[in-house]
């Protein structure tokens, strides 16, 4: 079953949900170190709200935020 995110999710929660970070603390560190890009731009705000269609990149992994299905 494909993973679907809520209509709005924080960047740190997204990284943890998608398995790109093992814990919330690890997600926080990755974001603060400038390792994460959102829509091609380095993002250092862990509470950044993501929306359907946003593209999150960490190292060689690229994930598109999907809309929640009713």
Secondary structure, DSSP 8 states (H G I E B T S, - for coil): ------SEEEHHHHHHHTTSSSSHHHHHHHHHTT-EEETTEE---TT-EEETT-EEEETTEEEE------
